[in-house]
Amino acid sequence: MPTIESRHGLESRAGTTLFLKRWLRRPFAMGAVIPSGRLLAEAMAATTVRALEGRPGHVVELGAGTGEVTKALLAAGIPAARLALVERDPELAAFLRRHFSGPAIIEGDAARLPRLLAERKTGPIAAVVSSLPLLSLPTGIVNGIVHGVFDALPRGGALVQFTYGLSPPVPRALRQQLRLVGARGQRIWRNVPPAVVWTFRRPQEA
């Protein structure tokens, strides 16, 4: 009978294989060849915990993929019942359902986030964590996603988003339009490729 550690290793390899297969079909939508590395996932989770600041409500994860960030969020102490995972790809959503029994798993497009959450009666929202490849998506899609996130978030609520790029993952024009304030974390050089975790908020007075 396999040990817990060996089962986790098998699940991780299965997730990586599935992620690679989906990337080969839709490389620009996936954004990376392999799922987020452990150090990046842990940085995303730690940033999210700090961003919550005692706020009640759900933590919504966009582009949950094979659940690498989800596992880090759970390990950081966020209860499974508080998580809502949004994944557009049907095969990845099915993978999440097989491996995570506690979080709500919402199959749908993150650009329709307020409607998806309303349909599932998921709310209120405390924070949004995103692994979506904003820098490689068309401008119209990025605008729809970010507008949807801040329509769902209360004032002061945070979007936690990582990027492999050198510039902020939310474009300047969109930040100005929504009056977002961004905070940059340290670059995680040991991730492949190196990544930075950003936090974006719309202040209470904005």
PyMOL commands that set and color helices and strands:
alter all, ss='L'
color gray80, all
select helices_A, chain A and resi 4-25+27-30+38-52+68-75+80-82+90-99+110-119+134-136+139-152+172-178
alter helices_A, ss='H'
color red, helices_A
select strands_A, chain A and resi 58-62+83-87+104-107+125-130+158-163+181-188+195-201
alter strands_A, ss='S'
color yellow, strands_A
deselect
rebuild
show_as cartoon
